[in-house]
C-alpha cells in the first residue's frame, strides 16, 4: 500500500454530497474531490468502504510488480473480482459485489487526491502539496450484469503519473491473503496496513511503538464520533488481524496500541 494512504485513509462511510472530503494525521492531510459524470453532469461520489481499499492494494501491488502505469484488469469481471476476494455470484442487485465493484471503480478512478504536508520552523510556515488524478486513462469493457461474460478486448487503467510515482516511491508490503480475510471491514483493512508499517519500524529501530487511543482515533476514527465505540471496534478488528498476521506482536501497555520490535513483517520483500 502507498505509505501516504497508510498515514491517512479513505472514508469508511459515504460522506454524501459535499464538495471536498479530507482526513488529517498530524501535519499530513489527505483530501479527495469526486469526479463528474460527463453524461449526467452529476458527481460520481466519493470512494468509500472496503472495495476502494482492495482496489488500491491491488493497484499498488501491480504497479510495484510491473513497474508500469498501465495495469491490465483482464477479460471478465468475474476473474478480476476473484483476484480481489470478491464474489461474482452474489447477485445482480445494488448490493451485489459486481455492481458495487463497478460503482466504486468509477468513484475511485474519477477522483482527484491531494496530499498536503504542513511545514514550519522558527521563522516561517508553509505547506507542500501534490494534487493528482488516480487514473489518467481507462478502458473498461466489462459487463457487470453478467460477470462471466468474456470480452473481445482486455480492460485496463493507466495510473496518473504523479499518483503512480507516489504509490511506488515507498510502498508498505501487505499480504493479499490477509486482505481477503479482512475485506468486510474498512477499519480492519486500514489497521492491518498501518500495523505492518509500524511493525517494520519497531523491528528496524529495535524499539516498541506505542500509540495512544486518542492518536489512533484521530488517524482512523473520523467516522466514529464516540471514542469508546471506536476503541471497542478497533479491539475487535485487532483480534481478526492477529489471526491472519501471526508475526504481529502487541504489548500489554494500557491506554493505546503497543507494537513490539519482536514483530515480523506481514510479508517478506523479494528484493
C-alpha positions in Angstrom: 0.0 0.0 0.0 1.2 3.6 -0.7 2.6 5.0 2.5 0.6 8.2 2.2 -2.6 6.1 2.2 -1.5 4.4 5.4 -0.9 7.7 7.1 -4.4 8.9 6.2 -7.1 6.7 4.8 -10.2 6.9 2.7 -13.7 7.4 4.1 -15.2 4.3 5.9 -18.8 5.6 5.1 -20.3 7.6 2.3 -19.5 11.3 3.0 -22.5 12.3 1.0 -22.9 15.3 -1.4 -20.1 17.5 -0.2 -17.5 19.3 -2.4 -14.4 18.1 -0.5 -13.6 15.4 2.0 -10.3 15.3 4.0 -8.6 13.5 6.8 -5.7 14.8 8.8 -3.0 13.0 10.7 -0.6 15.3 12.4 0.9 17.6 9.8 -0.3 15.3 6.9 -3.7 15.8 5.2 -5.3 13.6 2.6 -8.1 15.4 0.6 -10.4 13.9 -2.1 -12.5 15.6 -4.7 -15.1 13.5 -6.6 -15.2 13.3 -10.4 -18.1 14.5 -12.6 -20.0 12.1 -14.8 -20.0 13.8 -18.2 -23.3 12.1 -19.3 -25.4 13.1 -16.2 -23.3 16.1 -15.2 -23.5 14.9 -11.6 -20.9 13.8 -9.2 -19.7 10.2 -9.1 -19.5 10.5 -5.4 -16.6 9.5 -3.1 -14.9 6.1 -3.0 -15.6 4.6 0.4 -15.7 1.3 2.3 -13.7 -1.8 1.6 -13.8 -2.1 -2.2 -11.7 1.0 -3.0 -9.2 -0.2 -0.4 -8.9 -3.6 -2.1 -8.5 -1.8 -5.4 -5.8 0.4 -4.1 -4.0 -2.5 -2.6 -4.2 -4.3 -5.9 -3.1 -1.3 -7.9 -0.1 -0.6 -5.8 0.9 -4.2 -5.9 0.6 -4.4 -9.6 2.3 -1.1 -10.3 5.2 -2.1 -8.0 5.4 -5.6 -9.6 5.2 -4.5 -13.3 6.9 -1.1 -13.0 4.2 0.2 -15.4 1.5 2.8 -15.1 -0.8 0.7 -17.3 -2.5 -2.1 -15.4 -4.3 -4.9 -17.1 -7.6 -5.8 -15.4 -8.4 -8.9 -17.5 -11.2 -10.0 -19.8 -14.0 -10.5 -17.4 -15.4 -9.0 -14.2 -15.5 -12.5 -12.6 -11.8 -13.1 -12.9 -10.8 -9.7 -11.5 -13.3 -10.0 -8.7 -11.9 -13.4 -7.7 -8.4 -11.8 -7.5 -9.7 -9.2 -5.1 -11.5 -11.7 -2.9 -15.0 -10.6 -4.1 -17.8 -13.0 -5.1 -19.2 -12.6 -8.6 -22.1 -14.9 -7.7 -23.7 -12.6 -5.1 -26.4 -11.4 -7.4 -27.0 -8.5 -9.8 -28.8 -6.2 -7.3 -27.4 -2.9 -6.0 -25.7 -4.8 -3.1 -24.1 -7.5 -5.3 -20.4 -7.4 -5.4 -20.2 -6.9 -9.2 -22.5 -3.8 -9.1 -20.7 -2.4 -6.1 -17.3 -3.0 -7.7 -18.2 -1.1 -10.9 -19.6 1.8 -8.9 -16.6 2.1 -6.6 -14.2 1.7 -9.5 -15.9 4.7 -11.2 -15.7 6.7 -7.9 -12.1 5.9 -7.3 -10.8 6.2 -10.9 -12.5 9.5 -11.4 -11.5 11.1 -8.1 -8.6 13.5 -7.5 -6.5 13.0 -4.5 -4.3 15.6 -2.8 -1.6 15.1 -0.3 -0.6 18.1 1.8 2.2 18.4 4.4 2.3 21.5 6.7 5.8 22.9 7.2 7.1 25.1 10.0 10.3 26.3 11.5 11.2 29.1 13.9 10.9 31.8 11.3 8.3 30.8 8.7 5.5 28.4 7.9 4.4 26.8 4.6 3.0 23.7 3.0 3.9 21.2 0.4 1.0 19.8 -1.8 0.6 17.2 -4.5 -2.7 17.3 -6.5 -3.3 14.4 -8.8 -5.9 12.2 -10.6 -5.7 8.5 -9.8 -6.2 7.4 -13.4 -5.3 9.4 -16.4 -6.9 6.9 -18.9 -9.3 3.9 -18.5 -10.7 1.3 -20.9 -13.5 -0.8 -19.3 -15.4 -3.3 -21.4 -16.9 -5.4 -18.6 -20.5 -6.4 -18.2 -21.4 -6.2 -14.5 -24.8 -7.8 -15.2 -23.0 -11.0 -16.5 -19.6 -11.1 -14.7 -18.6 -14.3 -16.5 -19.1 -12.8 -20.0 -15.8 -12.5 -21.8 -15.0 -9.5 -24.0 -13.0 -9.1 -27.2 -10.7 -6.6 -25.6 -9.0 -6.6 -22.2 -9.8 -3.8 -19.8 -7.1 -1.6 -18.4 -6.4 1.5 -16.5 -3.4 3.9 -16.8 -2.5 5.5 -13.5 -1.8 9.2 -13.3 1.9 9.9 -13.4 2.1 11.6 -10.1 -0.1 9.0 -8.4 2.0 6.2 -9.8 5.2 7.9 -8.6 3.6 8.4 -5.1 2.5 4.8 -4.6 5.7 3.1 -5.8 8.1 5.5 -4.0 7.8 3.8 -0.6 5.1 1.1 -0.6 4.2 -0.8 2.5 4.2 -4.6 1.8 0.9 -6.4 2.6 -0.4 -9.9 2.1 -3.4 -10.1 -0.2 -4.5 -13.3 1.5 -4.9 -11.4 4.8 -6.7 -8.6 3.0 -9.3 -11.1 1.6 -9.9 -12.3 5.1 -10.4 -8.8 6.4 -12.4 -7.5 3.4 -15.7 -6.9 5.3 -14.2 -4.1 7.5 -12.6 -0.9 6.2 -11.3 -0.3 9.7 -9.6 -3.7 9.8 -8.0 -3.1 6.4 -6.7 0.3 7.5 -5.4 -1.0 10.8 -3.7 -4.0 9.1 -1.8 -1.8 6.6 -0.8 0.6 9.4 0.3 -2.2 11.7 2.5 -3.8 9.0 4.3 -0.4 8.7 4.6 0.1 12.4 5.9 -3.5 12.9 8.6 -2.8 10.4 9.5 0.4 12.1 9.6 -1.3 15.5 11.8 -4.1 14.2 14.1 -1.7 12.3 14.7 0.5 15.3 14.6 -2.2 18.0 12.2 -0.1 20.0 8.5 -0.6 20.6 6.0 1.8 19.1 3.2 3.0 21.4 0.2 5.0 20.0 -2.4 6.3 22.4 -6.1 5.7 21.7 -6.6 9.4 21.1 -4.0 9.3 18.3 -5.4 6.1 16.8 -8.9 7.7 16.9 -7.6 10.9 15.2 -6.0 8.8 12.4 -8.6 6.2 11.7 -11.8 7.2 13.7 -13.1 10.1 11.7 -16.3 8.2 11.1 -16.7 7.3 14.8 -17.8 10.2 17.0 -17.7 8.1 20.2 -14.1 7.2 21.0 -15.3 4.4 23.3 -17.2 2.8 20.4 -14.2 3.3 18.2 -11.9 1.6 20.7 -14.3 -1.4 21.1 -14.5 -1.9 17.3 -10.7 -1.4 17.0 -10.1 -4.2 19.6 -12.4 -6.5 17.7 -10.5 -5.7 14.5 -7.2 -6.4 16.2 -8.4 -9.8 17.1 -9.1 -10.6 13.5 -5.8 -9.1 12.3 -3.7 -11.2 14.7 -5.4 -14.3 13.3 -4.1 -13.5 9.7 -0.9 -11.8 10.8 0.8 -14.1 13.3 4.1 -12.2 13.1 2.4 -9.2 14.8 3.4 -9.0 18.4 1.5 -6.5 20.6 2.4 -5.4 24.1 0.1 -5.1 27.1 0.6 -1.3 27.8 -2.7 0.3 28.7 -4.1 3.4 27.0 -3.4 2.5 23.4 -1.7 0.1 21.0 1.9 -1.1 21.6 3.8 -2.8 18.7 6.8 -4.7 19.9 10.1 -5.0 18.0 9.9 -8.8 18.0 7.2 -8.4 15.4 7.9 -9.6 11.9 6.9 -8.1 8.5 3.5 -9.2 7.2 5.2 -10.4 4.0 8.9 -10.6 3.2 10.3 -8.4 0.5 11.6 -10.3 -2.6 14.4 -7.8 -3.1 
